Amino acid sequence: MAVDFEKLIKNMIMPLVVNPDDVLVKILSNDEETITIQLLVNEADLGRVIGKGGKIASAMRTIVYAGASKEGKRVQIDIDSF
């Protein structure tokens, strides 16, 4: 069963942000070994998503990496604001 990374990331991010309508998660590429995911949030929410010292972003990446490793893939998550 394949992991729905877009849904997984959205479920983790939504409780953290003030502007949930501005959250955009999209898979930029999904090849044999690497999945590249872009997470866009409102500029005001960027600090909440990254967390102090990057702790929240790191924890989110760890969870997503665990899901990807079950499929034998690597994941790269780019977090940005617009």
C-alpha positions, -999 to +999 in steps of 0.1 A: +000+000+000+015+033-011+018+062+014-001+094+004+026+119+013+006+149+004-022+139+029+004+129+055+022+162+054-011+182+053-024+164+084+008+172+103+009+209+092-028+220+095-029+222+133+002+244+133-008+271+109-030+302+113-038+303+076-047+268+066-062+279+032-026+289+022-011+255+027-001+238-005+016+204-007+026+191-041+048+163-053+073+178-078+089+145-088+085+109-081+110+087-098+123+052-090+144+062-059+135+098-049+103+118-042+106+156-041+078+173-022+072+211-020+054+225+010+043+261+006+028+280+036+019+316+043+049+337+052+034+343+086+032+305+093+067+297+081+082+299+116+055+277+131+061+250+105+099+250+108+099+254+146+126+266+169+159+254+157+141+235+129+127+209+153+092+207+139+105+204+103+130+178+114+104+157+131+081+160+101+109+149+078+116+119+101+080+107+099+079+111+061+113+094+057+100+064+076+070+061+053+092+064+022+117+039+035+090+012+035+087+018-002+125+018-007+126+055-016+142+087-004+122+119+002+133+155-001+109+181+014+113+218+004+096+241+028+090+277+015+065+305+019+047+327-006 
